[in-house]
Amino acid sequence: VKTKFLEKETLMDRKLVTTLQQTLGTSSNQSVIVAVDKIFTGSPRLDGQASVFFVDALCKVSAEELNNPVSPRMFSLQKIVEISYYNMNRIRIEWSKIWQVIGDHFNKVGCSHIEEVAVFAVDSLRQLSMKFLEKGELPNFRFQKDFLRPFEHIMKENGSNAIRDLVVRCIAQMVNSQARNIKSGWNNIFSVFHIAAADSDQAIVELAFQTTASIFDLYFSVIGDSFQDAVKCLSEFACNAAFPDTSMEAIRLIRRCANYVSEHPERFAGEDNVTENVWVKGWFPVLFELSCIINRCKLDVRTRALTVMFEIMKFHGDSYRVSWWKDLFRIVFRIFDNVKTASMGGAAMVTSPEKQKVVRREWMTTTCNHALYAVVDVYTQHFSILSQLLPDLLLLIQWCVKQDNEQLAKSGMNCLENLVMGVGEEFQQDHWDQIIAAVTDIYATTLPADLRHWKPSVDAVYDQVSVNSDTSMEPDNTQLAVGRADRAHFQGLQIKSLVQIEIIQTLDNIIFYPTSSAKEDANNDPFQKLNEDGVERSPEGMFRFLSSAQLFTLVDCLQESHKFAKGFNMDIDQRSILLKYGYRGKTLPDLQRQEITSLLCLLRILYKVYTDPTRVDDWPRTELYLHKLTVESFEFFLMLEEGDTRRRCWGDIVKLLLKKMALLDDQRFVVILAKCYDQICSILAQEISQDLQVVLSRFFLRAKGPLLSGYTLVGDAPLR
């Protein structure tokens, strides 16, 4: 019995000991936990330097725990979050040093390849940020910017869509709940959305843009110095080619930003009311980002951005200073600079040279063309402010005209005409000198001189396609193919020929107005424009604003153009070579239009000077020009055979000369008639068109008066 009792007592003791040990163990663990917690909860009592050392050590421990490939622990990471709460009330200088260490750790943890760890880090950041933003921010401090920077880093460096989406949602929640307390943190918010704007994930882009749009709708007035970041963010949304609707909406918001700058310039001028800040902090970011959209995006988006940019200039340009306009024109010229460097929207990503040429051609035909018209329109509207920028604008027009692009070259000449017709009456003489210099340069550089000397290169071969469909044709009539370089050269020569015609027409329109010369050419009656007093009544265009020296410079250009075209048209052998090698298709190439229009414009200018009473000093020089040209023109017309296609064109020149001569006073009429009377009579003896017969008949009726009045056609001066 005693033995059994002792055994039972021993068993009870063992159970008691085990129970006591478990109780003591639990008590010991709890004590340890409490003691450890006291370490973290007591961290606010550490001085500034000690707290930084403590946080740094804890971050290192956390990094080791998280780097465990089998089962990463987040105990220390959780404690980092806790001590962030505990120490958030420190003075800002101490807190910023602590957060510098913690923020770097969150940068690394938020980019962890273990999604669970990254999610915990981002969510912890969100909780801390919400708590921190509740405290607001004092003026001239930037602690929010430092605190929110890890979101920006994670968004940029973490490739996981899930984590990036979570970051955007965290930022959106902050905006919705703490927008009124956000100050310097707007920079980070727009930076996160700027990164999100370039994403390919629709959910990320849409949420980021919706939040950005809500900021402009609800909190536009509180974003402060982050206006530039906001506009840059919108620009990035506009440049995302995957979401065109978002792009258009972003451009609309940028335009709204421009309206905001116009309505509230004082918010950009600052407390010191520095007007220059309105440009630097307000207008410049808006216009610059629009130019970036133009340079980076596809056709529809960049066209919309281009339209908005120039609408802003038109509506708000009156408030811009000259120095602002200079900066603005540099922005505009970037559009054309991109063509020069072949880095325009989409071209940089095209590796094939042929495709790059296609993209470049499209860019020049659409965007450059649109931009050129728009910049000239803006310039003419604000000429009083922009007059000193004329040289820059003319250089741009000259560059466009000289490109191997027919549409852009035509547009360049049209814009030159629009420019002069729009503000020519306000030009000073130095402005006209600049215009004449530009025209002279265009004439010299676009003259297709190689047409007179071109010879086939060694890579020319017989083409499989003949000029005619008849396969039994003689070899001499077979059209040959040329190498790629020669084909490109041919294209350039054709465009130069076109520019020569365009600039002749432009000069004619500028000097006489577009309708004046056209009506004159169509009118067969040399006396229809005369009133009873015999004085010509017609619009003068810009003629009266040009000096005689400037007009004679243009006359020299026109004469050079005429001589070149005339010489080429007479060189049948060279034209045949060009035809054989495919220049301008399957007809014998010619420059008849250039030959005729240049001489017509030249004669109009000279006769206008010759009949202008304010230019009496220039009459002798003009008279020598006219006498020589008149005689040469009549003699060349007589030289042309009746079947020559050029005879009809030269008939227009003969008619113009007869009309202009008929409008002279009796004394000068008889002088010039004495020079060319024989040639005019010879024309009567030839087969001529009916309209030319009518003009000649009227001409001799005009000549009857002075001849019957006693004038004699002798020598250089009329005798009575």
Secondary structure in CASP SS format (residue, H / E / C, confidence):
PFRMAT SS
TARGET T0000
AUTHOR 0000-0000-0000
METHOD secondary structure of the structure
MODEL  1
V C 1.00
K H 1.00
T H 1.00
K H 1.00
F H 1.00
L H 1.00
E H 1.00
K H 1.00
E H 1.00
T H 1.00
L H 1.00
M H 1.00
D H 1.00
R H 1.00
K H 1.00
L H 1.00
V H 1.00
T H 1.00
T H 1.00
L H 1.00
Q H 1.00
Q H 1.00
T H 1.00
L H 1.00
G H 1.00
T H 1.00
S H 1.00
S H 1.00
N H 1.00
Q H 1.00
S H 1.00
V H 1.00
I H 1.00
V H 1.00
A H 1.00
V H 1.00
D H 1.00
K H 1.00
I H 1.00
F H 1.00
T H 1.00
G C 1.00
S H 1.00
P H 1.00
R H 1.00
L C 1.00
D C 1.00
G H 1.00
Q H 1.00
A H 1.00
S H 1.00
V H 1.00
F H 1.00
F H 1.00
V H 1.00
D H 1.00
A H 1.00
L H 1.00
C H 1.00
K H 1.00
V H 1.00
S H 1.00
A H 1.00
E H 1.00
E H 1.00
L H 1.00
N C 1.00
N C 1.00
P C 1.00
V C 1.00
S C 1.00
P C 1.00
R C 1.00
M C 1.00
F H 1.00
S H 1.00
L H 1.00
Q H 1.00
K H 1.00
I H 1.00
V H 1.00
E H 1.00
I H 1.00
S H 1.00
Y H 1.00
Y H 1.00
N H 1.00
M C 1.00
N C 1.00
R C 1.00
I C 1.00
R H 1.00
I H 1.00
E H 1.00
W H 1.00
S H 1.00
K H 1.00
I H 1.00
W H 1.00
Q H 1.00
V H 1.00
I H 1.00
G H 1.00
D H 1.00
H H 1.00
F H 1.00
N H 1.00
K H 1.00
V H 1.00
G H 1.00
C C 1.00
S C 1.00
H C 1.00
I C 1.00
E H 1.00
E H 1.00
V H 1.00
A H 1.00
V H 1.00
F H 1.00
A H 1.00
V H 1.00
D H 1.00
S H 1.00
L H 1.00
R H 1.00
Q H 1.00
L H 1.00
S H 1.00
M H 1.00
K H 1.00
F H 1.00
L H 1.00
E C 1.00
K C 1.00
G C 1.00
E C 1.00
L C 1.00
P C 1.00
N C 1.00
F C 1.00
R C 1.00
F H 1.00
Q H 1.00
K H 1.00
D H 1.00
F H 1.00
L C 1.00
R H 1.00
P H 1.00
F H 1.00
E H 1.00
H H 1.00
I H 1.00
M H 1.00
K H 1.00
E H 1.00
N C 1.00
G C 1.00
S C 1.00
N H 1.00
A H 1.00
I H 1.00
R H 1.00
D H 1.00
L H 1.00
V H 1.00
V H 1.00
R H 1.00
C H 1.00
I H 1.00
A H 1.00
Q H 1.00
M H 1.00
V H 1.00
N H 1.00
S H 1.00
Q H 1.00
A H 1.00
R H 1.00
N H 1.00
I C 1.00
K C 1.00
S C 1.00
G C 1.00
W H 1.00
N H 1.00
N H 1.00
I H 1.00
F H 1.00
S H 1.00
V H 1.00
F H 1.00
H H 1.00
I H 1.00
A H 1.00
A H 1.00
A C 1.00
D C 1.00
S C 1.00
D C 1.00
Q H 1.00
A H 1.00
I H 1.00
V H 1.00
E H 1.00
L H 1.00
A H 1.00
F H 1.00
Q H 1.00
T H 1.00
T H 1.00
A H 1.00
S H 1.00
I H 1.00
F H 1.00
D H 1.00
L H 1.00
Y C 1.00
F H 1.00
S H 1.00
V H 1.00
I C 1.00
G H 1.00
D H 1.00
S H 1.00
F H 1.00
Q H 1.00
D H 1.00
A H 1.00
V H 1.00
K H 1.00
C H 1.00
L H 1.00
S H 1.00
E H 1.00
F H 1.00
A H 1.00
C C 1.00
N C 1.00
A C 1.00
A C 1.00
F C 1.00
P H 1.00
D H 1.00
T H 1.00
S H 1.00
M H 1.00
E H 1.00
A H 1.00
I H 1.00
R H 1.00
L H 1.00
I H 1.00
R H 1.00
R H 1.00
C H 1.00
A H 1.00
N H 1.00
Y H 1.00
V H 1.00
S H 1.00
E H 1.00
H C 1.00
P C 1.00
E H 1.00
R H 1.00
F H 1.00
A H 1.00
G C 1.00
E C 1.00
D C 1.00
N C 1.00
V C 1.00
T H 1.00
E H 1.00
N H 1.00
V H 1.00
W H 1.00
V H 1.00
K H 1.00
G H 1.00
W H 1.00
F H 1.00
P H 1.00
V H 1.00
L H 1.00
F H 1.00
E H 1.00
L H 1.00
S H 1.00
C H 1.00
I H 1.00
I H 1.00
N H 1.00
R H 1.00
C C 1.00
K C 1.00
L H 1.00
D H 1.00
V H 1.00
R H 1.00
T H 1.00
R H 1.00
A H 1.00
L H 1.00
T H 1.00
V H 1.00
M H 1.00
F H 1.00
E H 1.00
I H 1.00
M H 1.00
K H 1.00
F H 1.00
H H 1.00
G H 1.00
D H 1.00
S H 1.00
Y C 1.00
R C 1.00
V H 1.00
S H 1.00
W H 1.00
W H 1.00
K H 1.00
D H 1.00
L H 1.00
F H 1.00
R H 1.00
I H 1.00
V H 1.00
F H 1.00
R H 1.00
I H 1.00
F H 1.00
D H 1.00
N H 1.00
V H 1.00
K H 1.00
T H 1.00
A C 1.00
S C 1.00
M C 1.00
G C 1.00
G C 1.00
A H 1.00
A H 1.00
M H 1.00
V C 1.00
T C 1.00
S C 1.00
P H 1.00
E H 1.00
K H 1.00
Q H 1.00
K H 1.00
V H 1.00
V H 1.00
R H 1.00
R H 1.00
E H 1.00
W H 1.00
M H 1.00
T H 1.00
T H 1.00
T H 1.00
C H 1.00
N H 1.00
H H 1.00
A H 1.00
L H 1.00
Y H 1.00
A H 1.00
V H 1.00
V H 1.00
D H 1.00
V H 1.00
Y H 1.00
T H 1.00
Q H 1.00
H C 1.00
F H 1.00
S H 1.00
I H 1.00
L H 1.00
S H 1.00
Q H 1.00
L H 1.00
L H 1.00
P H 1.00
D H 1.00
L H 1.00
L H 1.00
L H 1.00
L H 1.00
I H 1.00
Q H 1.00
W H 1.00
C H 1.00
V H 1.00
K C 1.00
Q C 1.00
D C 1.00
N C 1.00
E H 1.00
Q H 1.00
L H 1.00
A H 1.00
K H 1.00
S H 1.00
G H 1.00
M H 1.00
N H 1.00
C H 1.00
L H 1.00
E H 1.00
N H 1.00
L H 1.00
V H 1.00
M H 1.00
G H 1.00
V H 1.00
G H 1.00
E H 1.00
E H 1.00
F C 1.00
Q C 1.00
Q H 1.00
D H 1.00
H H 1.00
W H 1.00
D H 1.00
Q H 1.00
I H 1.00
I H 1.00
A H 1.00
A H 1.00
V H 1.00
T H 1.00
D H 1.00
I H 1.00
Y H 1.00
A H 1.00
T H 1.00
T H 1.00
L C 1.00
P C 1.00
A H 1.00
D H 1.00
L H 1.00
R H 1.00
H C 1.00
W C 1.00
K C 1.00
P C 1.00
S C 1.00
V C 1.00
D C 1.00
A C 1.00
V E 1.00
Y E 1.00
D C 1.00
Q C 1.00
V C 1.00
S C 1.00
V C 1.00
N C 1.00
S C 1.00
D C 1.00
T C 1.00
S C 1.00
M C 1.00
E C 1.00
P H 1.00
D H 1.00
N H 1.00
T C 1.00
Q C 1.00
L E 1.00
A E 1.00
V C 1.00
G C 1.00
R H 1.00
A H 1.00
D H 1.00
R H 1.00
A H 1.00
H H 1.00
F H 1.00
Q H 1.00
G H 1.00
L H 1.00
Q H 1.00
I H 1.00
K H 1.00
S H 1.00
L H 1.00
V H 1.00
Q H 1.00
I H 1.00
E H 1.00
I H 1.00
I H 1.00
Q H 1.00
T H 1.00
L H 1.00
D H 1.00
N H 1.00
I H 1.00
I H 1.00
F H 1.00
Y C 1.00
P H 1.00
T H 1.00
S H 1.00
S H 1.00
A H 1.00
K H 1.00
E H 1.00
D H 1.00
A H 1.00
N C 1.00
N C 1.00
D C 1.00
P C 1.00
F C 1.00
Q C 1.00
K C 1.00
L E 1.00
N C 1.00
E C 1.00
D C 1.00
G C 1.00
V C 1.00
E E 1.00
R C 1.00
S C 1.00
P C 1.00
E C 1.00
G C 1.00
M C 1.00
F H 1.00
R H 1.00
F H 1.00
L C 1.00
S C 1.00
S H 1.00
A H 1.00
Q H 1.00
L H 1.00
F H 1.00
T H 1.00
L H 1.00
V H 1.00
D H 1.00
C H 1.00
L H 1.00
Q H 1.00
E H 1.00
S H 1.00
H H 1.00
K H 1.00
F H 1.00
A H 1.00
K H 1.00
G H 1.00
F H 1.00
N H 1.00
M H 1.00
D C 1.00
I H 1.00
D H 1.00
Q H 1.00
R H 1.00
S H 1.00
I H 1.00
L H 1.00
L H 1.00
K H 1.00
Y C 1.00
G C 1.00
Y C 1.00
R C 1.00
G C 1.00
K C 1.00
T C 1.00
L C 1.00
P C 1.00
D C 1.00
L C 1.00
Q H 1.00
R H 1.00
Q H 1.00
E H 1.00
I H 1.00
T H 1.00
S H 1.00
L H 1.00
L H 1.00
C H 1.00
L H 1.00
L H 1.00
R H 1.00
I H 1.00
L H 1.00
Y H 1.00
K H 1.00
V H 1.00
Y H 1.00
T C 1.00
D C 1.00
P H 1.00
T H 1.00
R H 1.00
V H 1.00
D H 1.00
D H 1.00
W H 1.00
P H 1.00
R H 1.00
T H 1.00
E H 1.00
L H 1.00
Y H 1.00
L H 1.00
H H 1.00
K H 1.00
L H 1.00
T H 1.00
V H 1.00
E H 1.00
S H 1.00
F H 1.00
E H 1.00
F H 1.00
F H 1.00
L H 1.00
M H 1.00
L C 1.00
E C 1.00
E C 1.00
G C 1.00
D C 1.00
T C 1.00
R H 1.00
R H 1.00
R H 1.00
C H 1.00
W H 1.00
G H 1.00
D H 1.00
I H 1.00
V H 1.00
K H 1.00
L H 1.00
L H 1.00
L H 1.00
K H 1.00
K H 1.00
M H 1.00
A H 1.00
L C 1.00
L C 1.00
D C 1.00
D H 1.00
Q H 1.00
R H 1.00
F H 1.00
V H 1.00
V H 1.00
I H 1.00
L H 1.00
A H 1.00
K H 1.00
C H 1.00
Y H 1.00
D H 1.00
Q H 1.00
I H 1.00
C H 1.00
S H 1.00
I H 1.00
L H 1.00
A C 1.00
Q C 1.00
E C 1.00
I C 1.00
S C 1.00
Q H 1.00
D H 1.00
L H 1.00
Q H 1.00
V H 1.00
V H 1.00
L H 1.00
S H 1.00
R H 1.00
F H 1.00
F H 1.00
L H 1.00
R H 1.00
A H 1.00
K H 1.00
G H 1.00
P H 1.00
L H 1.00
L H 1.00
S C 1.00
G C 1.00
Y C 1.00
T E 1.00
L C 1.00
V C 1.00
G C 1.00
D C 1.00
A C 1.00
P C 1.00
L E 1.00
R C 1.00
END
